Structures are given as C-alpha cells and as structure tokens.
Amino acid sequence: MPIVDRREFGGRFSVRENAQRLANYRYLEIQLMEMLGGWCHTTPQIAFKATFGYHVYDHAQSADLLGERLEQLRSGRESQEPPNDDFARLCEYIWNLDSTLDRLVAVYRVLEPHLVSTYVYHADATDPLTDTPTVRLLRQLAAMGQSHIAWGQAVLDSLARTPEERRRAMDVQADIELRLVECGGVTGQGIESHWLVFHSTRAADKPAKRLRLSTRAYRFTKHCPPMEHSVVEAPFWFSSNGDDFKKAYTAEDEWSLEGYRHKFHQLLYGEVETTDRMGKMIAEFPKLPWTMRVELAHQMWDEARHIEIVAKACEDELGATLGYGPWPLAWWWMQNEDDPLRRISVTNSWAERNLMSTLRQWREHAEERGYDRIAELCDYLQADELTHVKLATHWIRKLTDDDPAYLAQLLDWSRKAVERIEGFYGSAYGSEGRSEPHFSFARGGDDGINENEVVSPIIGE
C-alpha cells in the first residue's frame, strides 16, 4: 500500500522566530507559575490552594519542556523574555491584584485562554514536517491549559453568583483584555487569528524579524508582605495558646480513631502551610537554579495532593469536622526570611525528616489496630516526604559547598529555630524538647536520612 502524506512543506516561522516565540511563551508560563505560587498563601479557600499547587507544577513542567525545545532550536534552554516592556508591565499589574476574584479572572479568563489560543495557532502555522517537535509540544501544552481554564470557569461561576459580582468579573476581564491587545499579546505581534485552510505561506505572510530584548527587557520583583500566618477560610483558626491545643487534641488512647483524628487534623495544617510556603518561595526567589525551582514546584504539587488526602481522611475515615482544632503559629514566621535556604533548612531537613519517622510509627500502630486505610495513607505520605527531605539536603549542600562559614551560620540559625518551635509544643503539650536536632543537610557518613529514627514527636510541616 502506498503511503499517503498530505502534509506540505512550509510554515510562517523561521528557526529564529520560532525560538523567539517559544522564549515568549516560556516567560508567560513562568509568570503564571510565580503568580499562582505567590498568591497561594493569601487565598483563603483550601480547595483553591490545592489546585494552585497542581497548576504551579503544570506551568513549571511546561516551561521546562519549552526550554528543552529552545535548546534544540539552538537557543538557550533557560531563555525567557517578554515580547516587549508593556507585556511585562501587564504581568506586573496582574501580580499586584489583591482580590481572589480579580486574580482568577486575569489568569483563567484572559492569560490562559490567550496562551492556549496562541499555542494552537503556532502549531497550525509552523511547518508540520520540519517543526514536528514544536507542533507536538504546543498541542500538549494547549490541552493542559484547557483543563486549567475549565477549572477556573467553574470556580468563577461559584464565586460570582450575583449580577453585581458577574458584572465586576466582566469589567475586570474587559480591562485586562484591552491591556493585552494594546501590548500585542504574548508575542507582541497582536492577537493572531488561527491558521486558515488554503492560506498560503508566501514570504509576505511571514512575520517581520524582531530584536531580542534579552537583558534589556523590563523586569519586576515579586515580593509578598510579611504575615504572621497564611490566610485560610473559616472555620479554620489560629492560636498561640497551649491550652487550646490540649483541649482540642487530647485523647485517652492516642492510637484510637479519635487519636488518629487529632493527628491527621494537625497534619492537615502542615500540608496547607507547606503548599503555601513552596509557592511563596517560588515567587520570591526567581534566581534560584531552575532545576531547584522545578523541584520546589513538584513539592508544592505533592503538598497540594496531601491537602486533599488528609482532608478526605479526616472527614471520610475519621469523622472529623474540619476546623475543630487550632492552627499553630510556630512555623510560618520562617517564611518571612530573606534567605531561601533558611526557609527549607528546618521545615524540609528537620520537620519533614521527623515526619517520616512519625508516619512510620502511625502506620505500624494503625496496622496493629486493623486500620488498614489509615496505614496505607501513612505509607504513601511517608514516601513523598523522603523526596522533600532529599530536595533540601541536595540543594543546601550544593549551594553552600564553597562557603563553610555560611553553612555553619545556617546550622546555628536552624538550631535556634527548632528551639523556638519545640518551646511552643512544650508549652502546648507539656513535652520536653530535644536538645540536639538533626538536620539532613549536615555532613555525615550518609545523606543524613534515617527512616527508622524517631527524632521528635512534633507533627510539623
């Protein structure tokens, strides 16, 4: 049988223009990753935080795949740039929106639909034979974006229920769409119509050559104002009073279903805060190595899944009404530190290391009591925690290899931070703190991780 190939050579984009557009797309994917990450801790709805965690990792993966294709097109793998300064300022304007409704409209009704439309146009307009890798990639990314848009539309329908709220959402959308059109969209070439059947590819249809902005492009810094704690919806509440914790979380038998209910409810707070802190770190430290940022986004996704797992276990398996007990103030203060390594040295290298041992202990007691579902959940959660501990261990060591004095200062700071945390839990539960905390990044005979070591009873991040 003869092979029938109806594809024809010819497309609108040269290799250079192709790479320039992919660099524009990568810029916007990273902007979306940072926006959603940085907004997470000021978004009250727990379900929104969880989905932001999924979407942040999606955008990180998209940016990574675009970087791979950029390298194949003889451009820099980490190349990213706005098409012009006005588009960068539009992203800055959206970043500074302070309403959850406005933020969701900007992302899920304007930026993501525009990006999906652009991906489909580019995939149709480029050469289907010589540029097949780009076609396959952009169609894949467009499908991912469509799923985001569908979620955003459903959420906006639930938020904007009154005519006034709908009108506000429409006004915000119209304003941002106008700004998008004025700056020429993600490529700066205008809002391009989709490739039409029978349209020619003559030279006159090809876009004009553009100058690369490179380091001359307008840049802005994403900074989140310091807060005492992340924002959460009712009925969740915060307390620094130890008596509140004793009253809410005391059980005669700590390995009963009531005891597990208290444990998982406290664990839920840690999963939410860790989702928030990962997003905040991604937004505020764009100069960290790209590979590390992708791993942070992956952890944010893990923590977002943990929110869903632990919340469902509390309600469906343990009979909890979420929000019945307090949320501690012992952890979030570290997320206001200017040093990114301080933000993970205690939470990842100490608290999550401890949590691995804690979850193992929970699993063993659950198996003894016949709580098979609880045991299985603990086992899966423990597996994820190991990845998070290794993340901090690797990157703290890598980024301090040439500066032993800085590493010593980081260790000293971390010990004092643990002392502060254990002081709170000591007052809340009457337990004595450990005098010598162990951090997985501290140099030793192995990677500093021992799954079977019970280091601290604290249910942390």
HUFENJO-V203978 format. One record per residue. N is the residue number from 0. PSI is psi in degrees with one decimal (* if undefined). D_LAST is the distance of its C-alpha to the last C-alpha in Angstrom with 2 decimals. Layout:
BEGIN
[[N;PSI;D_LAST] [N;PSI;D_LAST]]
END
This chain:
BEGIN
[[0;132.7;61.95] [1;148.6;61.60] [2;130.5;58.20] [3;116.3;57.92] [4;106.3;55.60] [5;-1.9;55.89] [6;149.9;53.55] [7;145.5;55.33] [8;146.9;54.68] [9;135.0;53.83] [10;172.1;50.98] [11;-19.3;50.35] [12;132.8;48.11] [13;170.2;48.91] [14;-41.8;46.39] [15;-46.2;45.80] [16;-38.4;45.33] [17;-50.7;43.10] [18;-37.9;40.78] [19;-40.8;40.88] [20;-42.3;39.85] [21;-35.1;36.98] [22;-36.7;35.78] [23;-43.0;36.02] [24;-41.6;34.02] [25;-36.4;31.32] [26;-46.8;31.14] [27;-37.2;30.57] [28;-41.8;27.99] [29;-38.8;25.93] [30;-44.5;26.59] [31;-41.3;25.33] [32;-46.7;22.16] [33;-39.5;21.53] [34;-54.7;22.71] [35;-38.7;20.56] [36;-47.4;17.47] [37;-23.8;18.40] [38;-15.9;19.36] [39;-46.0;16.25] [40;-10.0;14.64] [41;10.5;18.16] [42;114.3;18.92] [43;-35.5;18.61] [44;124.5;19.09] [45;-40.2;16.14] [46;-34.3;18.47] [47;-42.5;19.29] [48;-44.8;15.77] [49;-45.1;15.52] [50;-36.9;18.95] [51;-39.4;18.35] [52;-42.3;15.76] [53;-47.4;18.63] [54;-35.1;21.20] [55;-44.5;19.52] [56;-35.9;19.47] [57;-45.3;23.03] [58;-35.4;24.22] [59;-43.7;22.78] [60;-40.8;24.63] [61;-45.4;27.69] [62;-37.1;27.81] [63;-42.0;27.52] [64;-38.0;30.37] [65;-38.2;32.45] [66;-38.7;32.04] [67;-43.6;33.31] [68;-36.2;36.34] [69;-42.2;36.95] [70;-38.7;37.26] [71;-26.3;39.75] [72;19.1;41.72] [73;33.2;42.09] [74;172.4;39.62] [75;136.2;36.47] [76;-31.7;33.45] [77;18.5;31.23] [78;132.3;33.99] [79;133.7;33.03] [80;147.1;35.08] [81;156.5;36.05] [82;-27.8;39.64] [83;170.5;40.59] [84;-33.4;39.32] [85;-36.1;39.74] [86;-39.7;37.26] [87;-39.4;34.68] [88;-31.1;35.43] [89;-43.3;35.00] [90;-38.9;31.44] [91;-42.5;30.90] [92;-44.5;32.43] [93;-40.8;30.15] [94;-36.8;27.01] [95;0.4;28.16] [96;139.0;28.66] [97;-1.2;26.77] [98;134.5;27.41] [99;-41.5;25.31] [100;-47.4;28.66] [101;-41.1;30.15] [102;-45.1;27.27] [103;-39.5;27.44] [104;-46.7;31.23] [105;-42.1;31.17] [106;-51.1;28.96] [107;-11.3;30.01] [108;-15.0;33.63] [109;-66.1;34.64] [110;-49.5;32.71] [111;-44.4;31.63] [112;-38.7;35.07] [113;-41.5;36.81] [114;-43.0;34.87] [115;-45.6;35.57] [116;-41.1;39.21] [117;-40.5;39.48] [118;-44.7;38.07] [119;-42.9;40.63] [120;-48.0;43.41] [121;-43.3;42.66] [122;-34.1;42.55] [123;-32.1;45.89] [124;-20.1;47.51] [125;170.0;46.81] [126;121.4;49.01] [127;-16.5;48.08] [128;-55.3;49.32] [129;-21.6;48.63] [130;31.7;45.23] [131;-40.3;43.98] [132;-39.1;40.54] [133;-41.4;39.90] [134;-49.5;41.22] [135;-42.9;38.96] [136;-50.0;35.87] [137;-33.8;36.54] [138;-37.0;37.32] [139;-45.7;34.02] [140;-35.2;32.13] [141;-40.9;34.30] [142;-40.0;33.38] [143;-45.1;29.65] [144;-36.3;30.38] [145;-38.1;32.49] [146;-36.5;29.65] [147;-45.3;27.60] [148;-41.4;30.69] [149;-42.8;31.22] [150;-47.1;27.75] [151;-40.2;28.26] [152;-41.9;31.70] [153;-42.0;30.59] [154;-42.9;27.93] [155;-36.1;30.50] [156;-34.7;33.00] [157;-27.3;30.69] [158;-41.5;30.01] [159;85.3;33.60] [160;-25.7;35.61] [161;159.7;38.37] [162;-36.9;41.16] [163;-41.5;40.01] [164;-38.4;36.45] [165;-41.4;37.95] [166;-41.1;40.32] [167;-45.1;37.61] [168;-41.2;35.66] [169;-37.5;38.93] [170;-43.2;39.77] [171;-44.2;36.49] [172;-44.8;37.00] [173;-40.5;40.62] [174;-45.8;39.78] [175;-36.6;37.22] [176;-38.8;39.53] [177;-43.8;42.35] [178;-37.9;40.35] [179;-43.5;39.46] [180;-41.7;43.15] [181;-31.8;44.27] [182;-0.9;42.19] [183;11.6;43.28] [184;-171.0;40.04] [185;-23.7;37.64] [186;-8.8;40.61] [187;2.5;42.69] [188;9.8;45.53] [189;171.2;45.44] [190;97.4;44.22] [191;139.1;46.00] [192;157.2;47.57] [193;154.3;46.94] [194;129.0;49.24] [195;144.4;52.38] [196;137.5;54.45] [197;2.6;57.59] [198;139.0;56.36] [199;167.7;57.72] [200;35.7;55.92] [201;163.4;58.65] [202;-32.9;57.96] [203;-21.2;58.28] [204;-9.9;55.21] [205;143.2;52.95] [206;150.9;50.72] [207;152.9;51.90] [208;144.0;50.37] [209;156.2;47.58] [210;137.4;46.58] [211;133.7;43.13] [212;-38.8;41.27] [213;-129.8;39.07] [214;-8.8;38.00] [215;-7.5;40.25] [216;148.5;38.06] [217;131.1;36.57] [218;148.7;32.91] [219;157.6;30.57] [220;133.6;27.24] [221;117.9;24.27] [222;133.1;22.68] [223;125.6;20.39] [224;142.5;21.42] [225;139.4;19.03] [226;152.7;17.49] [227;-32.4;16.13] [228;163.9;13.57] [229;160.6;13.46] [230;132.0;16.31] [231;158.3;16.16] [232;160.0;19.18] [233;146.8;20.83] [234;15.3;20.48] [235;144.6;16.84] [236;159.0;17.01] [237;151.9;15.48] [238;147.3;16.62] [239;8.6;16.72] [240;116.9;19.23] [241;-31.9;18.40] [242;-32.2;21.20] [243;-36.6;19.60] [244;-40.6;16.77] [245;-43.5;19.44] [246;-40.9;21.62] [247;-33.7;19.26] [248;19.0;17.37] [249;130.5;20.17] [250;142.0;21.93] [251;-39.4;25.01] [252;105.9;23.95] [253;-15.0;20.24] [254;12.3;21.01] [255;172.9;22.98] [256;-35.0;22.04] [257;-42.4;21.38] [258;-42.8;18.99] [259;-34.1;17.11] [260;-45.0;17.22] [261;-40.9;15.43] [262;-48.3;12.73] [263;-34.6;12.22] [264;-38.9;12.56] [265;-35.2;9.72] [266;-34.7;7.56] [267;-43.3;9.16] [268;-41.6;7.97] [269;-39.1;4.25] [270;-39.9;6.32] [271;-48.2;8.68] [272;-36.3;7.13] [273;-36.1;6.03] [274;-46.4;9.56] [275;-43.7;10.97] [276;-33.9;9.94] [277;-45.1;11.26] [278;-42.0;14.31] [279;-38.9;14.95] [280;-39.7;14.95] [281;-40.2;17.30] [282;-38.2;19.56] [283;-11.5;19.88] [284;69.4;20.44] [285;-15.0;23.16] [286;-0.9;24.68] [287;154.6;22.01] [288;138.5;23.55] [289;-41.2;23.86] [290;-38.8;22.66] [291;-39.9;19.36] [292;-37.3;19.08] [293;-39.5;19.80] [294;-37.6;17.06] [295;-40.6;14.54] [296;-38.1;16.17] [297;-41.7;15.90] [298;-38.7;12.13] [299;-41.1;12.24] [300;-44.4;14.62] [301;-47.8;12.59] [302;-35.0;9.69] [303;-40.7;12.71] [304;-37.6;14.22] [305;-37.1;11.31] [306;-49.5;11.79] [307;-42.9;15.39] [308;-50.8;15.12] [309;-40.1;13.08] [310;-42.3;15.14] [311;-38.9;18.27] [312;-41.6;17.62] [313;-46.1;17.20] [314;-47.4;20.42] [315;-33.5;22.54] [316;-27.7;21.86] [317;0.9;20.85] [318;29.0;22.87] [319;147.8;20.32] [320;112.6;21.14] [321;138.9;18.00] [322;6.5;17.43] [323;-20.8;19.13] [324;165.1;16.61] [325;163.2;15.07] [326;126.1;11.92] [327;156.5;11.01] [328;15.1;11.96] [329;-13.8;10.42] [330;-39.6;7.84] [331;-27.1;9.76] [332;-30.1;12.79] [333;-22.4;11.83] [334;-0.2;12.18] [335;1.0;15.80] [336;144.0;16.58] [337;-16.7;19.45] [338;116.8;18.47] [339;-31.1;16.28] [340;-29.8;15.60] [341;-28.8;14.19] [342;-19.3;11.54] [343;-10.4;10.33] [344;-41.5;11.84] [345;-48.3;9.33] [346;-43.2;5.95] [347;-44.7;7.74] [348;-16.9;10.52] [349;-58.2;9.42] [350;-46.5;5.96] [351;-28.7;6.19] [352;-45.7;9.77] [353;-39.2;9.56] [354;-31.6;7.90] [355;-45.9;10.97] [356;-39.4;13.23] [357;-45.1;11.87] [358;-35.7;12.42] [359;-43.8;15.73] [360;-43.3;16.72] [361;-43.4;16.04] [362;-44.1;18.07] [363;-43.2;20.88] [364;-34.8;21.33] [365;-39.8;21.29] [366;-39.7;23.95] [367;-36.4;25.98] [368;-6.5;26.03] [369;17.7;26.88] [370;73.6;23.81] [371;-40.8;24.13] [372;-43.7;22.12] [373;-41.4;19.02] [374;-42.4;19.55] [375;-42.2;19.90] [376;-41.8;16.74] [377;-38.7;14.74] [378;-44.9;16.74] [379;-41.2;16.05] [380;-40.3;12.26] [381;-38.0;12.54] [382;-41.1;14.89] [383;-38.4;12.68] [384;-34.5;9.96] [385;-40.5;13.04] [386;-40.0;13.93] [387;-37.9;10.83] [388;-43.1;11.40] [389;-34.5;15.03] [390;-53.1;14.64] [391;-40.9;13.51] [392;-48.8;15.98] [393;-49.9;18.77] [394;-33.8;18.56] [395;-42.6;18.01] [396;-45.1;20.91] [397;-41.5;22.98] [398;-6.3;22.69] [399;5.5;23.48] [400;-39.4;26.16] [401;9.6;28.99] [402;74.7;27.68] [403;-29.1;27.05] [404;-41.2;27.34] [405;-40.8;24.44] [406;-41.8;22.32] [407;-41.0;23.38] [408;-38.9;22.47] [409;-41.7;18.96] [410;-43.0;18.59] [411;-45.1;20.12] [412;-41.7;17.91] [413;-40.2;14.72] [414;-41.5;16.27] [415;-36.3;17.09] [416;-41.4;13.63] [417;-39.1;12.40] [418;-40.5;15.56] [419;-42.7;14.82] [420;-46.7;11.47] [421;-29.0;13.29] [422;-40.4;16.21] [423;-49.1;14.65] [424;-28.9;13.55] [425;-40.8;17.00] [426;-29.8;18.74] [427;-38.1;17.01] [428;-0.9;17.67] [429;18.6;20.24] [430;150.1;18.50] [431;138.7;19.30] [432;163.5;16.91] [433;139.3;17.40] [434;-26.4;19.84] [435;90.7;18.99] [436;150.2;15.45] [437;132.1;15.60] [438;132.9;14.39] [439;-22.8;15.08] [440;-10.2;17.02] [441;134.7;19.38] [442;138.4;22.71] [443;-162.4;23.89] [444;-22.5;25.87] [445;-155.8;23.39] [446;8.1;20.26] [447;7.4;18.30] [448;127.1;16.59] [449;103.0;17.75] [450;-28.2;16.46] [451;3.8;18.53] [452;122.7;17.54] [453;108.3;15.86] [454;-42.9;14.47] [455;142.3;12.67] [456;0.0;12.48] [457;131.7;9.43] [458;100.8;7.12] [459;-143.1;3.77] [460;*;0.00]]
END
